[in-house]
């Protein structure tokens, strides 16, 4: 459940607001990255000339994925609800900015703040979430981070924000780390409506 007053919502991007078909096993194989090592940490650890080449490979995969990404069900409804409640929103993603912007623009997703790995240390580091708490002048515990993966929940834990795991009906071993678990964004909209005692609100206009 939402354990504190909700004063801001931060979203992951891939498989939270938009679809993603990134094949991380394939990317790892292309770069020679072992499965147990974080991909971005691996690229960062490379000598400068190899790092530039590896980052280009990674960005090419991300942009290719971005061109085919589609908006997930419930996104528009949830963003409209938050707008009506005057709750600020942002996106924090491990994506590169170029790919993230393609996804947002192609799917007409209007979220005013986008933070990528080029802006802050990537999740599960809390840096981007803490930056938003400071920017909004809001205690971290009053923010909700919404994502679909373990890193999202760990970033929320590390920043002391609330967390929501979107499962899309999958059984996920790390679900117990989340404050709230939903099947999709429509279910999160309903939970927020209940929290704010919002009944029959037209969130489309």
C-alpha positions as CSV (number, residue, x, y, z in Angstrom):
1,X,0.0,0.0,0.0
2,X,0.9,3.7,-0.3
3,X,2.4,4.1,3.2
4,X,2.9,7.9,3.0
5,X,1.1,10.9,1.5
6,X,1.7,10.8,-2.3
7,X,3.4,14.1,-3.5
8,X,5.2,12.9,-6.7
9,X,5.4,9.9,-9.0
10,X,8.5,8.8,-10.9
11,X,8.3,6.2,-13.6
12,X,10.7,3.7,-15.1
13,X,10.3,3.7,-18.9
14,X,10.8,0.3,-20.5
15,X,8.0,-2.2,-19.9
16,X,6.5,0.3,-17.5
17,X,5.2,3.1,-19.8
18,X,6.3,1.6,-23.2
19,X,7.1,-1.8,-24.5
20,X,10.7,-3.0,-24.9
21,X,12.1,-5.9,-26.8
22,X,15.8,-5.4,-25.8
23,X,17.5,-8.8,-25.8
24,X,20.1,-8.3,-23.0
25,X,21.6,-11.7,-23.5
26,X,22.3,-10.8,-27.1
27,X,23.8,-7.4,-26.1
28,X,26.0,-9.1,-23.5
29,X,27.2,-11.6,-26.1
30,X,28.0,-8.8,-28.5
31,X,30.0,-6.9,-25.8
32,X,31.6,-10.0,-24.1
33,X,29.8,-9.1,-20.8
34,X,29.3,-12.0,-18.4
35,X,25.7,-12.6,-17.2
36,X,26.4,-11.8,-13.5
37,X,27.9,-8.4,-14.3
38,X,25.7,-5.3,-14.7
39,X,25.8,-4.3,-18.4
40,X,26.3,-0.5,-17.7
41,X,29.0,-1.2,-15.1
42,X,30.8,-3.5,-17.6
43,X,30.8,-0.8,-20.2
44,X,32.0,1.8,-17.7
45,X,34.9,-0.5,-16.7
46,X,36.4,-0.7,-20.2
47,X,39.4,1.2,-21.4
48,X,38.4,4.5,-23.0
49,X,38.7,3.3,-26.6
50,X,36.8,0.1,-26.0
51,X,34.2,2.0,-23.9
52,X,33.3,4.3,-26.8
53,X,32.9,1.4,-29.1
54,X,30.8,-0.6,-26.6
55,X,28.6,2.3,-25.8
56,X,27.9,2.8,-29.5
57,X,26.8,-0.8,-29.8
58,X,24.6,-0.4,-26.8
59,X,23.0,2.8,-28.1
60,X,22.4,1.2,-31.5
61,X,20.5,-1.6,-29.8
62,X,18.5,0.9,-27.7
63,X,17.6,3.1,-30.7
64,X,16.5,0.1,-32.7
65,X,14.3,-1.0,-29.8
66,X,12.9,2.6,-29.4
67,X,11.7,2.7,-33.0
68,X,9.3,-0.3,-32.4
69,X,8.2,0.6,-28.8
70,X,4.5,1.1,-28.2
71,X,2.7,2.7,-25.3
72,X,1.4,0.3,-22.7
73,X,-2.3,0.2,-21.6
74,X,-3.2,2.5,-18.8
75,X,-0.4,5.0,-19.4
76,X,-2.7,7.9,-20.6
77,X,-5.3,7.3,-17.9
78,X,-2.7,7.3,-15.1
79,X,-0.9,10.4,-16.4
80,X,-4.2,12.3,-16.8
81,X,-5.2,11.3,-13.2
82,X,-2.0,12.5,-11.8
83,X,-2.3,15.8,-13.7
84,X,-5.8,16.3,-12.3
85,X,-4.5,15.7,-8.8
86,X,-1.6,18.1,-9.4
87,X,0.9,15.4,-8.6
88,X,4.2,16.0,-10.5
89,X,5.7,13.3,-12.6
90,X,9.1,12.4,-14.0
91,X,10.8,9.5,-15.7
92,X,14.1,7.9,-14.6
93,X,15.5,5.3,-17.0
94,X,18.7,3.4,-17.6
95,X,18.2,4.1,-21.3
96,X,20.3,6.6,-23.3
97,X,18.5,10.0,-23.7
98,X,18.2,9.6,-27.5
99,X,16.4,6.3,-27.3
100,X,14.2,7.5,-24.4
101,X,13.1,10.6,-26.3
102,X,12.2,8.6,-29.4
103,X,10.0,6.4,-27.3
104,X,8.3,9.4,-25.6
105,X,7.8,11.4,-28.8
106,X,6.6,8.4,-31.0
107,X,4.0,7.5,-28.3
108,X,2.9,11.0,-27.4
109,X,3.8,10.6,-23.7
110,X,4.1,14.0,-22.1
111,X,6.1,13.8,-18.9
112,X,8.0,17.0,-18.2
113,X,11.2,15.6,-16.7
114,X,13.3,12.8,-18.2
115,X,16.5,11.6,-16.4
116,X,18.7,9.0,-18.1
117,X,22.0,7.4,-17.4
118,X,23.6,10.5,-19.0
119,X,22.2,12.7,-16.2
120,X,22.8,10.6,-13.0
121,X,24.3,7.3,-12.0
122,X,22.1,4.5,-13.2
123,X,19.6,2.5,-11.1
124,X,19.8,0.9,-8.6
125,X,21.7,3.9,-7.5
126,X,19.3,6.4,-5.8
127,X,20.9,9.6,-7.3
128,X,18.2,10.5,-9.9
129,X,15.4,9.9,-7.4
130,X,17.1,12.0,-4.7
131,X,17.7,14.7,-7.3
132,X,13.9,14.8,-8.0
133,X,13.1,14.9,-4.3
134,X,15.3,17.9,-3.9
135,X,14.0,19.5,-7.1
136,X,10.4,19.1,-6.0
137,X,11.4,20.1,-2.4
138,X,9.6,16.9,-1.3
139,X,10.7,14.3,1.3
140,X,11.7,11.1,-0.6
141,X,9.2,9.1,1.4
142,X,6.4,11.0,-0.2
143,X,7.5,10.0,-3.7
144,X,6.5,6.8,-5.5
145,X,8.8,5.1,-8.0
146,X,6.9,2.8,-10.5
147,X,8.8,0.1,-12.4
148,X,8.8,-3.5,-13.6
149,X,12.2,-4.8,-12.4
150,X,14.4,-5.4,-9.4
151,X,16.6,-2.4,-10.0
152,X,13.6,-0.1,-9.8
153,X,12.7,-1.5,-6.3
154,X,16.3,-1.3,-5.2
155,X,16.6,2.3,-6.4
156,X,13.4,3.2,-4.4
157,X,14.8,1.4,-1.3
158,X,18.1,3.2,-1.6
159,X,16.4,6.6,-2.0
160,X,13.8,5.8,0.7
161,X,10.9,6.4,-1.6
162,X,7.8,4.3,-1.9
163,X,7.8,1.7,-4.7
164,X,5.3,0.1,-7.1
165,X,6.0,-3.0,-9.0
166,X,4.1,-3.5,-12.3
167,X,4.1,-7.3,-13.0
168,X,1.9,-7.7,-16.1
169,X,0.6,-10.9,-14.4
170,X,4.1,-12.4,-14.0
171,X,5.2,-14.0,-10.7
172,X,8.3,-12.1,-9.8
173,X,10.6,-13.2,-7.0
174,X,11.3,-9.7,-5.8
175,X,7.7,-8.5,-5.5
176,X,7.9,-8.6,-1.7
177,X,10.3,-5.6,-1.9
178,X,7.5,-3.3,-3.3
179,X,5.1,-1.2,-1.3
180,X,2.4,-1.9,-3.8
181,X,2.2,-4.6,-6.5
182,X,-0.2,-4.2,-9.5
183,X,-0.8,-6.1,-12.7
184,X,-0.8,-3.0,-14.9
185,X,-1.0,0.8,-14.7
186,X,-4.9,0.8,-14.7
187,X,-4.7,-1.0,-11.4
188,X,-2.3,1.6,-10.0
189,X,-4.8,4.3,-11.2
190,X,-7.5,2.7,-9.2
191,X,-5.3,2.4,-6.1
192,X,-4.5,6.2,-6.3
193,X,-8.1,7.1,-6.8
194,X,-9.0,5.2,-3.7
195,X,-6.2,6.9,-1.7
196,X,-7.4,10.3,-2.8
197,X,-11.1,9.3,-2.6
198,X,-11.6,10.2,-6.2
199,X,-14.9,8.9,-7.6
200,X,-16.0,8.9,-11.3
201,X,-13.4,11.4,-12.3
202,X,-13.1,12.1,-16.0
203,X,-9.4,11.7,-16.5
204,X,-9.6,11.9,-20.3
205,X,-10.4,15.6,-20.6
